[in-house]
C-alpha cells in the first residue's frame, strides 16, 4: 500500500514537472509599445526591422504584440509602465529617459558607429547602466550613425549672431535632445508632446522645434515650417528595453533569438536612416522649406556649441570621473 502511494506520488510529480516543462516551451507573447507615434518614421523602423522579423522567426518561441504608441502610455510614464509589467518591451528615444538615466542623454553624442560601440564594450556598459538605473536590459541601440541626427526647424527666419543662428525671441518645442542647443542659441523652450506640434505651430504656441533627420514628412510637418537650420547635430539614439525580470523569465532560445534579431535591426536601421533622411529632405524642399546653412568655421562652431551644451548638461548629472569615461567611450574627438 505504501509502495503504491509512493508510485502514485511520483506519477503526479512527473506529470506536474511535465506540465511545467511544456508551459515553458510554449510560445511566449510579449507586449510592446513605441514612445513615439506609430506612424513616425522611427517607430516604423522599429516595427519593420525588429517586430516583423522577430515574429516571423520566432513562431512557436516568442512573439511581439504591438499595443500602439504614446496613446497607450504617455512617453514620460512608459519606462515606469515597463518596470511595473504593464508593457514588456519599450521602444523609446534615449533622451526621453534622461530623467531616470542621466547617462542616456550622452548616447546622442556618440560619433563612432554601432559596430564600434559594440566591439569596444560601450553597448555592454550601457546595458549595465540601464540595469542599475532602470532595472532594464538594453536590447538594441538603433537608428544611429550615418544619416541620423537632428535639425532645428522654424516658421520665422531666425537672426544671426557672431556667425551662428540666434533663436532669441523664438519659442521652440523641446525635449532633452534639443534643449541644450536651443538654450545655447537663446530660444525660449516649451515641452509639448510630439503629436501636438502641428497644432502648436498653427496656434502660435511654438515658432519651431527640433526634429530627427527623419520623420518630418511622416507626421505631416513638411509644409508647416519655413526654415531648416543646417548642419545636423548629434546622433539619434533610440533604445529598445525590456524589464530584467521579464528577460530572465524567457527561455534561452527566446533570449538568443531576440538578441540575434536586435543586432540585425541595429544594422538595418542605419541604412534606413540614410534613405529616409534623403526622402525627408526632398519632401521639405518640395514643400518650400529653405535651408539656413552654416558651413566652414561657422558650421564647426555651431556643432561645437551643440556638443559642449549637451556634455555640460550630462556633466551636471554625473560625476567628473563618469563623464570622462563616457566621453572616452562614445567619442573619437
HELIX and SHEET records of a PDB file:
HELIX    1   1 UNK A    2  UNK A   25  1                                  24    
HELIX    2   2 UNK A   41  UNK A   46  1                                   6    
HELIX    3   3 UNK A   47  UNK A   51  3                                   5    
HELIX    4   4 UNK A   52  UNK A   57  1                                   6    
HELIX    5   5 UNK A   75  UNK A   83  1                                   9    
HELIX    6   6 UNK A   94  UNK A   97  5                                   4    
HELIX    7   7 UNK A  102  UNK A  109  5                                   8    
HELIX    8   8 UNK A  114  UNK A  119  1                                   6    
HELIX    9   9 UNK A  122  UNK A  134  1                                  13    
HELIX   10  10 UNK A  179  UNK A  184  1                                   6    
HELIX   11  11 UNK A  194  UNK A  196  5                                   3    
HELIX   12  12 UNK A  197  UNK A  202  1                                   6    
HELIX   13  13 UNK A  244  UNK A  249  1                                   6    
HELIX   14  14 UNK A  252  UNK A  286  1                                  35    
HELIX   15  15 UNK A  296  UNK A  315  1                                  20    
HELIX   16  16 UNK A  320  UNK A  330  1                                  11    
SHEET    1   A 5 UNK A  62  UNK A  68  0                                        
SHEET    2   A 5 UNK A  28  UNK A  34  1                                        
SHEET    3   A 5 UNK A  89  UNK A  93  1                                        
SHEET    4   A 5 UNK A 238  UNK A 243 -1                                        
SHEET    5   A 5 UNK A 136  UNK A 142 -1                                        
SHEET    1   B 6 UNK A 188  UNK A 190  0                                        
SHEET    2   B 6 UNK A 171  UNK A 173  1                                        
SHEET    3   B 6 UNK A 208  UNK A 212  1                                        
SHEET    4   B 6 UNK A 150  UNK A 154 -1                                        
SHEET    5   B 6 UNK A 227  UNK A 233 -1                                        
SHEET    6   B 6 UNK A 290  UNK A 293  1                                        
SHEET    1   C 2 UNK A 159  UNK A 161  0                                        
SHEET    2   C 2 UNK A 164  UNK A 166 -1                                        
END                                                                             
